[in-house]
Amino acid sequence: VERIRLSPFPADAELEQLWIATWGQPPGFNFDAVLARSLLHVCAYFEDRLIGFLNVAWDGGEHGFLLDTSVHPDHRRQGIATRLIEAAVAQTKARGLTWLHVDYEPHLEPLYRRCGFRATQAGLIRLQEG
Ligand SMILES: CC(C)(COP(=O)(O)OP(=O)(O)OC[C@H]1O[C@@H](n2cnc3c(N)ncnc32)[C@H](O)[C@@H]1OP(=O)(O)O)[C@@H](O)C(=O)NCCC(=O)NCCS
């Protein structure tokens, strides 16, 4: 049974393991620094093992930005990302923010749409090689 936890601050090594399984490479940044500045993060656990993660960054006002939705390959297509995203939406709303942003690749539009996001245009620049 998977369990969802709000902002449990997982150890750096745990997050790094999930990140490599999800994205195929090490994160290249320090999670402690990221989590210290975020509004909240949401984790999924299977038998006390971290199998899902997302982060909500915050501008200090009414905007949050959902980042890094990650589910371990062994646990996909079981609704875990949906539960992580729904928890992030509910918690961000409860914290009084007005807007929650996200961007994603085209094939994930149905996932985010089902969780309540409508599509907008957005922009992105890669500032460093890597
Ligand atoms: C994208 C990701 C987080 C989805 O996690 P998940 O737990 O499998 O997602 P869910 O089970 O909640 O999926 C719900 C729905 O989303 C859609 N979906 C999920 N993964 C999909 C994929 N790879 N391709 C197309 N649709 C997908 C489907 O509509 C799915 O419903 P279905 O299983 O009934 O078909 C996971 O595949 C992942 O970590 N991918 C690599 C990292 C990534 O791209 N993250 C997204 C950042 S925006």
PDBQT file of the ligand as one rigid body, heavy atoms in Angstrom, charges set to zero:
ROOT
HETATM    1  C1  LIG A 201       4.887  11.222 -15.399  1.00  0.00    +0.000 C 
HETATM    2  C2  LIG A 201       4.867  10.369 -14.151  1.00  0.00    +0.000 C 
HETATM    3  C3  LIG A 201       5.125  11.245 -12.900  1.00  0.00    +0.000 C 
HETATM    4  C4  LIG A 201       3.474   9.721 -14.037  1.00  0.00    +0.000 C 
HETATM    5  O1  LIG A 201       3.414   8.974 -12.837  1.00  0.00    +0.000 OA
HETATM    6  P1  LIG A 201       2.292   7.844 -12.611  1.00  0.00    +0.000 P 
HETATM    7  O2  LIG A 201       2.217   7.576 -11.150  1.00  0.00    +0.000 OA
HETATM    8  O3  LIG A 201       2.546   6.716 -13.503  1.00  0.00    +0.000 OA
HETATM    9  O4  LIG A 201       0.989   8.605 -13.100  1.00  0.00    +0.000 OA
HETATM   10  P2  LIG A 201      -0.507   8.150 -12.813  1.00  0.00    +0.000 P 
HETATM   11  O5  LIG A 201      -0.563   6.677 -12.595  1.00  0.00    +0.000 OA
HETATM   12  O6  LIG A 201      -1.107   9.009 -11.768  1.00  0.00    +0.000 OA
HETATM   13  O7  LIG A 201      -1.114   8.468 -14.220  1.00  0.00    +0.000 OA
HETATM   14  C5  LIG A 201      -2.399   8.940 -14.357  1.00  0.00    +0.000 C 
HETATM   15  C6  LIG A 201      -2.655   9.180 -15.825  1.00  0.00    +0.000 C 
HETATM   16  O8  LIG A 201      -1.651  10.004 -16.372  1.00  0.00    +0.000 OA
HETATM   17  C7  LIG A 201      -1.393   9.644 -17.709  1.00  0.00    +0.000 C 
HETATM   18  N1  LIG A 201      -0.003   9.197 -17.856  1.00  0.00    +0.000 N 
HETATM   19  C8  LIG A 201       0.863   8.853 -16.890  1.00  0.00    +0.000 A 
HETATM   20  N2  LIG A 201       2.052   8.516 -17.412  1.00  0.00    +0.000 NA
HETATM   21  C9  LIG A 201       1.926   8.659 -18.759  1.00  0.00    +0.000 A 
HETATM   22  C10 LIG A 201       2.788   8.469 -19.867  1.00  0.00    +0.000 A 
HETATM   23  N3  LIG A 201       4.070   8.057 -19.712  1.00  0.00    +0.000 N 
HETATM   24  N4  LIG A 201       2.327   8.703 -21.101  1.00  0.00    +0.000 NA
HETATM   25  C11 LIG A 201       1.054   9.121 -21.283  1.00  0.00    +0.000 A 
HETATM   26  N5  LIG A 201       0.192   9.317 -20.274  1.00  0.00    +0.000 NA
HETATM   27  C12 LIG A 201       0.610   9.090 -19.030  1.00  0.00    +0.000 A 
HETATM   28  C13 LIG A 201      -2.385   8.604 -18.031  1.00  0.00    +0.000 C 
HETATM   29  O9  LIG A 201      -3.542   9.249 -18.477  1.00  0.00    +0.000 OA
HETATM   30  C14 LIG A 201      -2.622   7.965 -16.695  1.00  0.00    +0.000 C 
HETATM   31  O10 LIG A 201      -3.826   7.321 -16.631  1.00  0.00    +0.000 OA
HETATM   32  P3  LIG A 201      -3.921   5.743 -16.999  1.00  0.00    +0.000 P 
HETATM   33  O11 LIG A 201      -2.845   5.023 -16.209  1.00  0.00    +0.000 OA
HETATM   34  O12 LIG A 201      -5.314   5.414 -16.594  1.00  0.00    +0.000 OA
HETATM   35  O13 LIG A 201      -3.670   5.670 -18.469  1.00  0.00    +0.000 OA
HETATM   36  C15 LIG A 201       5.934   9.239 -14.199  1.00  0.00    +0.000 C 
HETATM   37  O14 LIG A 201       5.731   8.503 -15.393  1.00  0.00    +0.000 OA
HETATM   38  C16 LIG A 201       7.367   9.765 -14.187  1.00  0.00    +0.000 C 
HETATM   39  O15 LIG A 201       7.950   9.931 -13.113  1.00  0.00    +0.000 OA
HETATM   40  N6  LIG A 201       7.949  10.024 -15.383  1.00  0.00    +0.000 N 
HETATM   41  C17 LIG A 201       9.301  10.511 -15.543  1.00  0.00    +0.000 C 
HETATM   42  C18 LIG A 201       9.462  11.915 -15.013  1.00  0.00    +0.000 C 
HETATM   43  C19 LIG A 201       8.482  12.915 -15.643  1.00  0.00    +0.000 C 
HETATM   44  O16 LIG A 201       8.376  13.032 -16.849  1.00  0.00    +0.000 OA
HETATM   45  N7  LIG A 201       7.773  13.665 -14.773  1.00  0.00    +0.000 N 
HETATM   46  C20 LIG A 201       6.795  14.650 -15.183  1.00  0.00    +0.000 C 
HETATM   47  C21 LIG A 201       7.262  16.021 -14.881  1.00  0.00    +0.000 C 
HETATM   48  S1  LIG A 201       6.057  17.235 -15.412  1.00  0.00    +0.000 SA
ENDROOT
TORSDOF 0
